[in-house]
């Protein structure tokens, strides 16, 4: 009411004064923040230790500075001796295993040769120390070398099988979430990204890689086909085929995935029932070779001395 009673000139002066005060406060706050940032930078430069590149390198452990680079060079030099076809197959297997330890095919091949050489020499040296037989030591050196050469490959195969099994188990739940996201209005790429953010298992990491490749400019169909090559899982191949076929025919991807998600749930139940039926057979060997002998020892153990004495008496009475 007081402002309404003022004349236009007085009201304009009041508005100008308020604007000027606001500008002064704004400039003061900006300058204070700048001064605080400069003070923090000055303190960091004053108290933080100034370390050169050489000091940073010397601060690392000796293994990281000297031994590891030397081993990597040796491994790569030895790995280049392998045929190109073996390197391509090994690259595929390493991708399906999830790229363990960030190994390349050349690194893995060189590591196999180094492991074979190390295991063979260690076993041969131990045999020679205890037996003092050069022929026997040479034989065990060859055997140890073969074991050391094939052990990393067996480890890689087991890792591939375990990762593919994890992807198969995770796929039905991921399909359910994908369908929910598509029904909620998200795009296909964003739905895949939601799955990658929700879980951190092998399938989520692979879907995250697919989204990254699509955003980098790779066509969606090519990125999904690369997903099939990287995983080597039949269920993933079927999932990708459903998506590509739906896009080619103009069918709704959400409806196609609804049907496919239901089939995957049924397939998961069938696989669980199959594993349950195999449990009895898998338990047979531990029962026969481990549990039954222990039970016989516990049951017949107390009666064994008496049984031996009776049999001994029968043997003495026979003449």
Phi and psi in degrees as a GROMACS rama.xvg file:
@    title "Ramachandran Plot"
@    xaxis  label "Phi"
@    yaxis  label "Psi"
@TYPE xy
-67.7157  -40.1049  UNK-2
-64.5433  -34.131  UNK-3
-68.4497  -25.9412  UNK-4
-82.234  -15.8321  UNK-5
-73.4797  152.732  UNK-6
-76.876  162.255  UNK-7
-58.5231  -33.9454  UNK-8
-68.15  -44.826  UNK-9
-65.0724  -38.5928  UNK-10
-64.9381  -38.5307  UNK-11
-66.5763  -36.6978  UNK-12
-64.7633  -39.4681  UNK-13
-64.9736  -43.925  UNK-14
-63.5729  -41.81  UNK-15
-63.2526  -39.6639  UNK-16
-64.7575  -41.3805  UNK-17
-64.1867  -40.2537  UNK-18
-64.3874  -41.6313  UNK-19
-64.1518  -42.0209  UNK-20
-63.1953  -40.3246  UNK-21
-63.8075  -41.9766  UNK-22
-63.9582  -40.8211  UNK-23
-63.6023  -45.4616  UNK-24
-62.4879  -39.8717  UNK-25
-63.9045  -47.2277  UNK-26
-63.9156  -36.6309  UNK-27
-65.3388  -42.573  UNK-28
-66.4905  -39.2868  UNK-29
-64.4959  -42.9845  UNK-30
-65.6358  -37.971  UNK-31
-64.8677  -41.1523  UNK-32
-64.1655  -39.554  UNK-33
-65.9082  -40.1269  UNK-34
-66.1158  -38.6768  UNK-35
-63.1376  -42.1564  UNK-36
-64.6723  -41.3232  UNK-37
-65.0084  -36.9167  UNK-38
-66.4886  -39.611  UNK-39
-64.6549  -43.6707  UNK-40
-62.2203  -39.6018  UNK-41
-65.3893  -39.9478  UNK-42
-65.7506  -39.8951  UNK-43
-62.7735  -44.8884  UNK-44
-66.391  -28.6177  UNK-45
-77.8998  -43.885  UNK-46
-100.445  -22.6439  UNK-47
-71.8437  137.892  UNK-48
-72.0305  136.322  UNK-49
-92.1332  109.287  UNK-50
-113.706  134.361  UNK-51
-80.6861  172.241  UNK-52
-64.8393  -37.3229  UNK-53
-65.2867  -39.1284  UNK-54
-66.212  -38.4659  UNK-55
-64.0936  -40.1835  UNK-56
-67.0498  -39.5746  UNK-57
-70.8964  -20.8243  UNK-58
-73.772  -18.3632  UNK-59
-75.3045  157.085  UNK-60
-61.7398  157.001  UNK-61
-62.6191  -34.3774  UNK-62
-64.871  -41.1994  UNK-63
-70.4926  -31.6643  UNK-64
-81.577  -39.9431  UNK-65
-117.847  -50.1293  UNK-66
-70.9803  -48.1647  UNK-67
-62.262  -47.3404  UNK-68
-60.7912  -36.5674  UNK-69
-65.9208  -42.9843  UNK-70
-63.9142  -39.4842  UNK-71
-63.4808  -39.8226  UNK-72
-64.2113  -44.5594  UNK-73
-63.4844  -43.2842  UNK-74
-62.0495  -42.8638  UNK-75
-70.9601  -35.7134  UNK-76
-64.4578  -43.4944  UNK-77
-69.8122  -37.4304  UNK-78
-66.8338  -25.8222  UNK-79
-70.1402  -12.9648  UNK-80
-75.8331  -12.1958  UNK-81
-76.6034  152.654  UNK-82
-64.6308  154.608  UNK-83
-66.3458  -34.4511  UNK-84
-64.5113  -41.0257  UNK-85
-64.7981  -35.9773  UNK-86
-66.4549  -40.4508  UNK-87
-65.053  -44.5359  UNK-88
-63.5965  -38.0042  UNK-89
-69.9863  -35.8744  UNK-90
-61.4457  -40.2776  UNK-91
-64.795  -43.5695  UNK-92
-66.6375  -38.5854  UNK-93
-65.3902  -37.6422  UNK-94
-65.3167  -40.0032  UNK-95
-69.9825  -25.5958  UNK-96
-83.0897  -1.43358  UNK-97
87.736  20.1739  UNK-98
52.4131  64.5479  UNK-99
-65.7439  135.794  UNK-100
58.8378  19.5594  UNK-101
55.1335  38.9728  UNK-102
-82.2442  141.433  UNK-103
-94.9067  172.361  UNK-104
-64.1561  -39.5125  UNK-105
-66.5978  -40.4923  UNK-106
-61.5981  -42.0212  UNK-107
-66.8287  -42.8834  UNK-108
-64.575  -44.1027  UNK-109
-63.5245  -37.8181  UNK-110
-64.5204  -37.3875  UNK-111
-61.9828  -42.962  UNK-112
-67.1182  -39.1655  UNK-113
-66.5709  -40.7873  UNK-114
-64.2298  -42.8416  UNK-115
-61.3655  -44.4975  UNK-116
-64.859  -42.3548  UNK-117
-66.9351  -47.3409  UNK-118
-64.4794  -42.7301  UNK-119
-62.1373  -44.5445  UNK-120
-66.7781  -38.922  UNK-121
-65.547  -48.8005  UNK-122
-64.8471  -43.3403  UNK-123
-63.3254  -39.1669  UNK-124
-65.3682  -40.6399  UNK-125
-65.1849  -43.2854  UNK-126
-63.5718  -39.87  UNK-127
-67.5188  -34.9319  UNK-128
-66.8674  -37.5435  UNK-129
-90.0292  -31.4378  UNK-130
-106.336  -22.3792  UNK-131
56.0329  37.1842  UNK-132
-120.519  111.389  UNK-133
-61.5148  -39.4556  UNK-134
-65.2866  -44.5177  UNK-135
-65.2162  -39.1908  UNK-136
-64.7849  -39.5278  UNK-137
-65.742  -40.1407  UNK-138
-61.9398  -47.2595  UNK-139
-70.422  -26.4014  UNK-140
-65.0897  -42.9026  UNK-141
-65.3314  -42.7556  UNK-142
-63.5055  -44.859  UNK-143
-63.3967  -36.0133  UNK-144
-65.0428  -41.481  UNK-145
-64.0946  -43.0134  UNK-146
-62.66  -44.9274  UNK-147
-66.6715  -27.544  UNK-148
-75.9987  -38.2187  UNK-149
-92.6384  -14.9063  UNK-150
-62.5115  -45.2982  UNK-151
-61.7042  -33.3995  UNK-152
-67.7539  -42.0182  UNK-153
-63.0583  -41.2533  UNK-154
-59.4303  -41.2436  UNK-155
-67.0712  -41.0686  UNK-156
-62.1063  -43.0913  UNK-157
-65.3448  -38.0146  UNK-158
-66.0794  -39.1964  UNK-159
-63.1155  -46.4398  UNK-160
-62.4885  -42.1252  UNK-161
-66.2237  -39.8304  UNK-162
-69.6678  -40.5749  UNK-163
-64.3228  -37.1316  UNK-164
-65.1751  -40.223  UNK-165
-64.0408  -38.9785  UNK-166
-66.1083  -41.3349  UNK-167
-61.3966  -41.4712  UNK-168
-69.2745  -32.5039  UNK-169
-83.5144  -17.9071  UNK-170
-63.6424  -44.8448  UNK-171
-59.0664  -43.5959  UNK-172
-64.8205  -39.1132  UNK-173
-65.2866  -37.4816  UNK-174
-64.9976  -41.1331  UNK-175
-59.7767  -44.906  UNK-176
-67.2412  -35.5689  UNK-177
-63.7941  -41.5348  UNK-178
-64.8961  -42.2205  UNK-179
-62.1997  -42.9612  UNK-180
-65.0758  -40.5012  UNK-181
-66.9225  -39.8235  UNK-182
-65.8281  -28.7522  UNK-183
-77.0575  -8.07721  UNK-184
108.171  0.990531  UNK-185
-74.8543  153.18  UNK-186
-73.639  167.926  UNK-187
-64.2233  -42.4542  UNK-188
-65.3457  -42.4248  UNK-189
-66.9665  -33.8758  UNK-190
-64.798  -42.0317  UNK-191
-62.4152  -38.4175  UNK-192
-66.3532  -36.2335  UNK-193
-62.5505  -40.1185  UNK-194
-64.1523  -42.7676  UNK-195
-64.1925  -32.2976  UNK-196
-80.1398  -25.5959  UNK-197
-77.0808  -39.8324  UNK-198
-122.541  165.785  UNK-199
-129.316  27.7264  UNK-200
-85.6035  -175.439  UNK-201
-60.691  -40.1153  UNK-202
-65.6769  -41.4719  UNK-203
-62.676  -39.8513  UNK-204
-65.2853  -38.4005  UNK-205
-67.9188  -40.1053  UNK-206
-66.6105  -35.3487  UNK-207
-62.2098  -38.6936  UNK-208
-64.6527  -37.6324  UNK-209
-63.0961  -45.7363  UNK-210
-62.7186  -40.6979  UNK-211
-62.1301  -42.2776  UNK-212
-67.9866  -37.5887  UNK-213
-65.9809  -42.3069  UNK-214
-67.8934  -26.8961  UNK-215
-76.6149  -7.42109  UNK-216
114.98  -2.27792  UNK-217
-75.8143  139.051  UNK-218
-59.4882  147.838  UNK-219
-61.7852  -41.7828  UNK-220
-61.9283  -41.4068  UNK-221
-67.7111  -39.0033  UNK-222
-64.8723  -39.0061  UNK-223
-70.1115  -37.3308  UNK-224
-66.3909  -34.6403  UNK-225
-65.4684  -32.6163  UNK-226
-60.9538  -41.7376  UNK-227
-63.6567  -42.093  UNK-228
-66.62  -37.851  UNK-229
-70.807  -33.5497  UNK-230
-92.6878  -40.4658  UNK-231
68.7882  24.5364  UNK-232
-101.375  131.67  UNK-233
-65.6859  -37.3846  UNK-234
-64.6255  -35.3509  UNK-235
-66.8944  -39.3778  UNK-236
-61.8211  -41.1025  UNK-237
-65.6691  -41.9675  UNK-238
-60.0407  -45.4133  UNK-239
-66.4114  -39.4712  UNK-240
-62.6138  -38.7234  UNK-241
-62.4721  -43.7808  UNK-242
-66.3394  -47.2452  UNK-243
-65.6229  -38.8977  UNK-244
-67.6193  -38.9016  UNK-245
-64.2808  -39.7124  UNK-246
-68.9575  -37.0415  UNK-247
-69.3571  -38.0194  UNK-248
-86.2453  -6.89436  UNK-249
78.7854  17.2294  UNK-250
-84.4845  151.859  UNK-251
-62.9734  127.339  UNK-252
-65.4301  -36.0544  UNK-253
-63.35  -42.9929  UNK-254
-66.9462  -41.3733  UNK-255
-62.9837  -38.7142  UNK-256
-72.9805  -28.772  UNK-257
-56.7838  -49.3794  UNK-258
-66.6517  -42.8621  UNK-259
-66.8013  -36.9153  UNK-260
-63.9532  -39.3104  UNK-261
-64.0076  -40.5054  UNK-262
-65.16  -36.9327  UNK-263
-67.8608  -35.4628  UNK-264
-65.4356  -41.417  UNK-265
-64.2508  -41.7088  UNK-266
-64.3208  -36.5696  UNK-267
-65.5765  -38.234  UNK-268
-66.3031  -40.8113  UNK-269
-62.4728  -40.0849  UNK-270
-66.3854  -38.2316  UNK-271
-64.7899  -40.4725  UNK-272
-65.0974  -37.6391  UNK-273
-64.7025  -42.1837  UNK-274
-65.4913  -34.567  UNK-275
-66.7635  -36.9312  UNK-276
-71.0202  -28.8586  UNK-277
-78.5515  -12.0936  UNK-278
-64.0529  -38.8787  UNK-279
-63.2503  -41.1245  UNK-280
-68.3976  -39.6828  UNK-281
-68.1722  -27.3793  UNK-282
-80.9049  -10.7555  UNK-283
-65.6285  -44.5449  UNK-284
-67.3526  -44.8906  UNK-285
-61.7021  -35.2967  UNK-286
-66.1259  -44.6695  UNK-287
-72.2111  -42.1229  UNK-288
-96.7781  -13.0088  UNK-289
-125.611  -45.7812  UNK-290
-85.4241  -46.1839  UNK-291
-61.8862  -42.9756  UNK-292
-60.7492  -37.5492  UNK-293
-66.2094  -40.1846  UNK-294
-64.7412  -41.6794  UNK-295
-64.123  -37.9068  UNK-296
-65.1832  -37.7779  UNK-297
-72.2183  -39.3311  UNK-298
-77.3582  -47.495  UNK-299
-89.827  -10.0569  UNK-300
-59.7084  -50.5852  UNK-301
-62.259  -31.3546  UNK-302
-87.5933  -6.07953  UNK-303
-66.2793  -43.4235  UNK-304
-60.5104  -42.0691  UNK-305
-64.7523  -39.0041  UNK-306
-64.7618  -39.9632  UNK-307
-66.408  -38.7383  UNK-308
-65.6766  -39.3022  UNK-309
-64.5239  -44.157  UNK-310
-65.8537  -35.2291  UNK-311
-66.3575  -38.5456  UNK-312
-65.4535  -38.3124  UNK-313
-64.7632  -37.9429  UNK-314
-68.6094  -35.3755  UNK-315
-74.5742  -29.0664  UNK-316
-82.7621  -13.6585  UNK-317
-63.7253  -42.0334  UNK-318
